[in-house]
Amino acid sequence: MTDTDLPLPDFDHLPLGNLAERIRPLDRTQLQALLDHEQAHGDRLPVLEVLRHRAEALDASAEPSGSVPHDLPEVADGVAAPEQVSPDTAGPTINPPSHGVPTNPAQPRR
């Protein structure tokens, strides 16, 4: 089965946090197709656990719910992290301990 034949578009690129919600509309056959694909390709343990847990729920008479969303964002919108450290993003100045350094301003001498 190719990536385009999978019940979920871009299944291999879904974040783990979104996976449980995205597989809820799938029936047992569609879920098994994802399980088979994951075992043959990525074999990612956390993904397999989510898929197996849902398969157990379906086997215990859970019903698929909702529809397969095709327009959900896969990553949360947010502020991008700065790419480089600048004086604006640098941490505070750290003074070394005064072990044997009498000129350390962090611990003045008496």
Phi and psi in degrees as GROMACS dihedral restraints (atoms count N, CA, C in turn):
[ dihedral_restraints ]
;  ai    aj    ak    al  type     phi  dphi    fc
    3     4     5     6     1   -86.8    20    10
    4     5     6     7     1   168.2    20    10
    6     7     8     9     1   -60.8    20    10
    7     8     9    10     1   -32.0    20    10
    9    10    11    12     1   -75.9    20    10
   10    11    12    13     1   -18.6    20    10
   12    13    14    15     1   -87.6    20    10
   13    14    15    16     1    -5.9    20    10
   15    16    17    18     1   -70.3    20    10
   16    17    18    19     1   150.7    20    10
   18    19    20    21     1   -64.5    20    10
   19    20    21    22     1   -25.4    20    10
   21    22    23    24     1  -112.4    20    10
   22    23    24    25     1   125.2    20    10
   24    25    26    27     1   -65.8    20    10
   25    26    27    28     1   140.5    20    10
   27    28    29    30     1    55.3    20    10
   28    29    30    31     1    38.6    20    10
   30    31    32    33     1   -54.8    20    10
   31    32    33    34     1   -40.9    20    10
   33    34    35    36     1   -66.9    20    10
   34    35    36    37     1   -16.8    20    10
   36    37    38    39     1  -108.1    20    10
   37    38    39    40     1     4.7    20    10
   39    40    41    42     1   -73.1    20    10
   40    41    42    43     1   136.3    20    10
   42    43    44    45     1   -68.1    20    10
   43    44    45    46     1   147.5    20    10
   45    46    47    48     1   -58.3    20    10
   46    47    48    49     1   -36.1    20    10
   48    49    50    51     1   -62.9    20    10
   49    50    51    52     1   -27.2    20    10
   51    52    53    54     1   -93.3    20    10
   52    53    54    55     1   -13.2    20    10
   54    55    56    57     1   -63.2    20    10
   55    56    57    58     1   -46.7    20    10
   57    58    59    60     1   -58.4    20    10
   58    59    60    61     1   -40.9    20    10
   60    61    62    63     1   -71.6    20    10
   61    62    63    64     1   -35.9    20    10
   63    64    65    66     1   -72.2    20    10
   64    65    66    67     1   -26.0    20    10
   66    67    68    69     1   -90.7    20    10
   67    68    69    70     1    -5.7    20    10
   69    70    71    72     1   -57.7    20    10
   70    71    72    73     1   -36.9    20    10
   72    73    74    75     1   -76.3    20    10
   73    74    75    76     1    -9.2    20    10
   75    76    77    78     1   -80.2    20    10
   76    77    78    79     1   143.5    20    10
   78    79    80    81     1   -84.7    20    10
   79    80    81    82     1   179.2    20    10
   81    82    83    84     1   -63.3    20    10
   82    83    84    85     1   -37.6    20    10
   84    85    86    87     1   -66.1    20    10
   85    86    87    88     1   -44.9    20    10
   87    88    89    90     1   -64.8    20    10
   88    89    90    91     1   -40.2    20    10
   90    91    92    93     1   -64.5    20    10
   91    92    93    94     1   -38.9    20    10
   93    94    95    96     1   -64.4    20    10
   94    95    96    97     1   -35.1    20    10
   96    97    98    99     1   -63.1    20    10
   97    98    99   100     1   -40.3    20    10
   99   100   101   102     1   -67.0    20    10
  100   101   102   103     1   -41.2    20    10
  102   103   104   105     1   -59.8    20    10
  103   104   105   106     1   -47.5    20    10
  105   106   107   108     1   -61.9    20    10
  106   107   108   109     1   -43.1    20    10
  108   109   110   111     1   -62.9    20    10
  109   110   111   112     1   -45.1    20    10
  111   112   113   114     1   -65.0    20    10
  112   113   114   115     1   -41.3    20    10
  114   115   116   117     1   -65.3    20    10
  115   116   117   118     1   -34.5    20    10
  117   118   119   120     1   -81.4    20    10
  118   119   120   121     1   -23.7    20    10
  120   121   122   123     1  -114.1    20    10
  121   122   123   124     1   -73.6    20    10
  123   124   125   126     1   -83.8    20    10
  124   125   126   127     1   -40.5    20    10
  126   127   128   129     1    52.1    20    10
  127   128   129   130     1    44.1    20    10
  129   130   131   132     1   -84.6    20    10
  130   131   132   133     1   120.0    20    10
  132   133   134   135     1   -57.3    20    10
  133   134   135   136     1   -48.0    20    10
  135   136   137   138     1   -60.1    20    10
  136   137   138   139     1   -38.1    20    10
  138   139   140   141     1   -67.2    20    10
  139   140   141   142     1   -44.2    20    10
  141   142   143   144     1   -61.1    20    10
  142   143   144   145     1   -38.6    20    10
  144   145   146   147     1   -63.7    20    10
  145   146   147   148     1   -42.7    20    10
  147   148   149   150     1   -63.2    20    10
  148   149   150   151     1   -44.9    20    10
  150   151   152   153     1   -65.0    20    10
  151   152   153   154     1   -43.2    20    10
  153   154   155   156     1   -66.5    20    10
  154   155   156   157     1   -38.4    20    10
  156   157   158   159     1   -62.3    20    10
  157   158   159   160     1   -42.5    20    10
  159   160   161   162     1   -67.6    20    10
  160   161   162   163     1   -37.0    20    10
  162   163   164   165     1   -63.1    20    10
  163   164   165   166     1   -40.6    20    10
  165   166   167   168     1   -63.5    20    10
  166   167   168   169     1   -39.7    20    10
  168   169   170   171     1   -64.5    20    10
  169   170   171   172     1   -41.7    20    10
  171   172   173   174     1   -66.2    20    10
  172   173   174   175     1   -37.5    20    10
  174   175   176   177     1   -66.9    20    10
  175   176   177   178     1   -26.1    20    10
  177   178   179   180     1   -92.3    20    10
  178   179   180   181     1    27.6    20    10
  180   181   182   183     1    74.1    20    10
  181   182   183   184     1    24.2    20    10
  183   184   185   186     1   -72.3    20    10
  184   185   186   187     1   151.3    20    10
  186   187   188   189     1  -107.1    20    10
  187   188   189   190     1   142.5    20    10
  189   190   191   192     1   -61.7    20    10
  190   191   192   193     1   142.1    20    10
  192   193   194   195     1  -132.6    20    10
  193   194   195   196     1   141.8    20    10
  195   196   197   198     1    82.4    20    10
  196   197   198   199     1  -162.7    20    10
  198   199   200   201     1  -132.0    20    10
  199   200   201   202     1   160.3    20    10
  201   202   203   204     1   -72.0    20    10
  202   203   204   205     1   112.9    20    10
  204   205   206   207     1   -77.1    20    10
  205   206   207   208     1   135.0    20    10
  207   208   209   210     1  -108.2    20    10
  208   209   210   211     1    -6.5    20    10
  210   211   212   213     1  -120.9    20    10
  211   212   213   214     1    17.5    20    10
  213   214   215   216     1   -76.0    20    10
  214   215   216   217     1   140.5    20    10
  216   217   218   219     1   -71.5    20    10
  217   218   219   220     1   140.0    20    10
  219   220   221   222     1   -91.1    20    10
  220   221   222   223     1   -13.5    20    10
  222   223   224   225     1  -131.7    20    10
  223   224   225   226     1   148.0    20    10
  225   226   227   228     1   -73.5    20    10
  226   227   228   229     1   141.6    20    10
  228   229   230   231     1   -73.0    20    10
  229   230   231   232     1   140.5    20    10
  231   232   233   234     1  -170.0    20    10
  232   233   234   235     1  -176.4    20    10
  234   235   236   237     1   -81.1    20    10
  235   236   237   238     1   131.0    20    10
  237   238   239   240     1   -72.2    20    10
  238   239   240   241     1   141.4    20    10
  240   241   242   243     1   -71.1    20    10
  241   242   243   244     1   146.0    20    10
  243   244   245   246     1   -64.7    20    10
  244   245   246   247     1   144.1    20    10
  246   247   248   249     1   -81.4    20    10
  247   248   249   250     1   -27.2    20    10
  249   250   251   252     1  -135.2    20    10
  250   251   252   253     1   154.0    20    10
  252   253   254   255     1   -81.0    20    10
  253   254   255   256     1   133.6    20    10
  255   256   257   258     1  -126.8    20    10
  256   257   258   259     1   172.8    20    10
  258   259   260   261     1   -57.9    20    10
  259   260   261   262     1   -26.0    20    10
  261   262   263   264     1   -71.7    20    10
  262   263   264   265     1   -29.1    20    10
  264   265   266   267     1  -107.8    20    10
  265   266   267   268     1     0.7    20    10
  267   268   269   270     1   -72.5    20    10
  268   269   270   271     1   155.1    20    10
  270   271   272   273     1   -77.6    20    10
  271   272   273   274     1   177.9    20    10
  273   274   275   276     1   -68.6    20    10
  274   275   276   277     1   157.4    20    10
  276   277   278   279     1   -67.7    20    10
  277   278   279   280     1   137.4    20    10
  279   280   281   282     1  -112.1    20    10
  280   281   282   283     1   126.1    20    10
  282   283   284   285     1   -91.8    20    10
  283   284   285   286     1   134.6    20    10
  285   286   287   288     1   -69.2    20    10
  286   287   288   289     1   158.1    20    10
  288   289   290   291     1   -62.7    20    10
  289   290   291   292     1   155.8    20    10
  291   292   293   294     1   -90.7    20    10
  292   293   294   295     1    25.2    20    10
  294   295   296   297     1   -60.8    20    10
  295   296   297   298     1    98.8    20    10
  297   298   299   300     1    77.7    20    10
  298   299   300   301     1     9.6    20    10
  300   301   302   303     1  -114.6    20    10
  301   302   303   304     1    92.5    20    10
  303   304   305   306     1   -69.1    20    10
  304   305   306   307     1   -12.7    20    10
  306   307   308   309     1   -96.3    20    10
  307   308   309   310     1     9.9    20    10
  309   310   311   312     1   -70.0    20    10
  310   311   312   313     1   120.7    20    10
  312   313   314   315     1   -72.6    20    10
  313   314   315   316     1   -13.6    20    10
  315   316   317   318     1   -71.9    20    10
  316   317   318   319     1   -26.2    20    10
  318   319   320   321     1  -134.5    20    10
  319   320   321   322     1    89.9    20    10
  321   322   323   324     1   -65.4    20    10
  322   323   324   325     1   150.2    20    10
  324   325   326   327     1   -83.1    20    10
  325   326   327   328     1   150.9    20    10
